[in-house]
């Protein structure tokens, strides 16, 4: 049977995986809720479906692999809510199921290290919804033998997503909050990790997907400015900074995330092990 990936929410990270699979002869189908995203999906050689509007029955029936990167809602995971019966029916033919979650499930640890065995204590509503969705998928996996793998992603950056645009516009700020540490991951390293798991499936496993260098956000902005040869943006105290509620919520959690499991079990070698490596590559890619 030909390897066939059905990707729900075929966005930035999922498309990066598709770029690895399609040249190897995989058939990839990706869904989006926005018809405007379908041309980008098909341009990469995947089939695009507008879901939940379009019927995905045929794509599900032929799938050997599933990737779920749809954000959960207060009602739970949208894919399971709509297609639980259908996914249960095809479970015996599936070789791998990947669920893209977030390191936000760990909550705040005041900069301390966490790993995949750290208890889940999310500090934000987004994190709480992810924990609930992970639990839903784990329950289904236990029920029908679904080969589930959970990937907890750090802050994603890559081509088209980075600090350079704001630094160039002069709108970047270095928000200073003591002991604030974020972990990051380049989109290409996400794809490499997912590919490694597909090649070495280990049902039920959970993986943190992040680089080796958790760092204060202001350091990343400053480094981006230095690479561009521009003035380092002003420092602004977190307590007095004007920020949206969404932006401020990202500062509710501080932690350093270990990624040793993807290296030991999947043999992953990060292409961009630090934000310094990743930002330099983004800049080089512009020329």
N, C-alpha and C positions, 0 to 999 in steps of 0.2 A: 504493500500500500504506500503510495506516495506521501511524503511528509507534507502535512497541510496545517498551517497555523490560522486559527480564527482569533483575531485580536479585537476585543471590545474596548473602544476608546483608543483608536489607533492614532495617538498624538505624538508628541515630541520624542518620548522615550521609546515607544513601541515602533515608530518609524525607523529609529536607529537600529533596532533589532532586525526589522524587515530588510534593511540595506545589507545586513550580513547574510540573511537566509536566502533571499531571492536569487543572488548569483550562484548559489549552490543547488538550484533547481527546486526550491521549496515553492509551494503554492501558498500565497498569503492573502487573506481577506481581512480587511480592517473596517471597523464601523466608526461612524461619527454621528453626533446629534445635529451637526451643522452641515448642510449641503455644501456650503462654501469650502469645507475642508476636503471634500471628495476629490477634486482635481489634483491636489497635492499627493493624495494617497495613490491614485491611479498612475500619476506621473512616475512613481517609483517602481511600477510593475506589479502592484497589488490590486486586488479587486476591492472596490469601495461599496459599502452599504450604508444607507441612512437608517440608523437604528435608534429608537424602536419602531420607526415607520415601516421600514422594509422587512420582509420575511427573511429570517436567517435560518430557516429549517434545513435547507440544502447545505449551507455552509457548516452547520452544526453536525449534520449527518456524516459529512466527509472529513471532519476535523480529526487529526491525530494529536494536535497540541492546541491548548487554549491559553491566551494571555488576557488578563483582566486588569485594565487600568482606568476603569470608570470610577469616579468619586462616589462614595456612599452618600445617602441622604438620611434624614432622621427616620425614614421608614426602613432603612437597611440597605443592602447591596442591590442596586437596580437589576443587575444581570441575574442574580439568584431569584429575586422577587418575580421576574418575568419568565425565567427559563429553567427553574429548578428541576421540573419533571423531565424536560428534554435533556438536560445535562446528566441527570441520573441515568437516563436510558442509554447514553453513549459512553458512560464511564468505562466499561470494559475495553473499549477501543482506544482510549486516550493514553498516550505515552507520558504526557507531561502537562501540568496546569500551573501557570504562574500567576500569582496575585501581587500586584504592585501596591505596597502599603507605604508607610512613612515612619521615620525615626521619631516622629511626634508622639507615637504610642508610649514612649518611655517617660514623657513628662519632663519636669525640671529636676536636675541633679546638681545645680550650682557649679557646673563645670566639671564634675567628676566623671570618671569613665563608666560607660555602660556597655553591655554586650547582649547577645541574643537571649540570655537567661535572666536578664534583669527584669524584675516585676514591672508590669505595665501600669503606670500611674499618669495618664495623660492630663495635662493641665489646661488644654483647650478643647472646645467643642469639636473641632476637626479631628483631633487625636482620639477623642472618645468615640466618634463615629467610625474611625478606622479600626479601633479595637473591636467594636461590635461587628463590623464587616469581616474582619479576620476570623472571629469566632463563628460566624455563619458558615464561612467556607470550610473551616476545620470540622464543624459538625457534619457537613455534607460529606467531606472526605472520609470521616469515620463511618458514616452510614453506608456508603456505596463503594468505598475503595478508590476514591478519586486521588490521582497522583499529584497532590497539591504541594506547591512550593511557595513560600511567602518571602517577598523581598521588601525590606524596609529601607526606603531610599532617603538619602540626605538631600540637602538643597541642590537642585539640579541647575547646571549651567552648561553652556556650549555655544556653538555658532548661533548667532542671533539672540542669545541670552547671556548677558554678562554685564559688568559694570561700566564698560567703555562708553556707551552711548550717553549715560547720565554725566559721566566725568567730562566728556567733550562738550555737552550742552551747558555745563556749569551748574547743574541741578543736583549733583551728588552731594551728600552730606555724610560726615563720619559721626554716626550716633554713638555716643559713649555711655555704656552701662557697665559698671565694674563687674569683672569676672564673667562676662558674657562670651560664650564660646559656641560657635556653630560648626557643624560638619557639612561638607559639600561633596559633590560627585559630578564629574564630567559625563555628559550623555553617552559618549562613546564607551566609557568604562561600564555604564549600566548595560549597554548592549553586549559587551564582552562577557559580563557576569551572567546574564541571562543565557547566552549561547553556551557558556561553560556548564551551566546547570542542565540545559537540554541534553548536552552530550554526556553528562554524569548525573542522571536523575536520582534523587534520594527523597522519596515521598515523605511528606510531613516536615521537611526541614525548613528552617527559617534562617534568612541571611540578612545581615546588615550590609548595605551597599553605600560605601562612603570612602573618601580618600584617607590618607595617613595623617592629615594635618588639620585638626579642628583649630579654628582661629577666631579671634574677635573680628566682627564684620568691618570695623573701622580700618583694620590692617589691610583687608582686601581692597577697599576703596583707595587707600593710600598707595598701595602697590600698583594698582591700575593707573593712577595718575602719574606715578614715577615712570612706568613703561611708556606712557604717552608723552612724557616730557612736559606735563602740565602741572600747575600748582596743586598741591595737596588740598582737597576740599576742607572747609572749616569743620572744626569739632563742635558738636552740639550735645549738650547734656540730655540724656534720655528723659529725665523727669520733666524737663521744660520744652522738649522738642514738639513741634506741631506734626502730628502723624495721624493717619487714619486708624480707626480701631483695628482693622485688619493688619496693618503694618505693625502696630504696637503689640498685637497678640503674638507675633513671632518672637518678641523679646521676653515672653513669659517663661520660656524654657531655655536653659543653658546646660549643655552636656558635651562630653567628648565621647565619640562612638567608636568602638573597636570594630575592625573589619577582618580580623584574623581568620575567621571561618571561611570566607570566600577564597582566601589564599591557601589554607591548609586542605580544605575539602574539594574545592573546585579547581585548584591550580591557577587561580587568576593572578596575573601580573598587571597591575594598574599602569595604563599608559600615562596617566596624569596623577601621580601619587600626592601632589600638593597643588594648592591653588596657584602657586607661582608657575608651576609647569603648565597648568591649564590655560592661564591668562596669556602666557607667552605664546602658546600655540594658537590661541584665538587671534592674537595680534598678527602673528606670522601668516595666518590664513587669510587675512584681509589684503595682503599684498599680492 
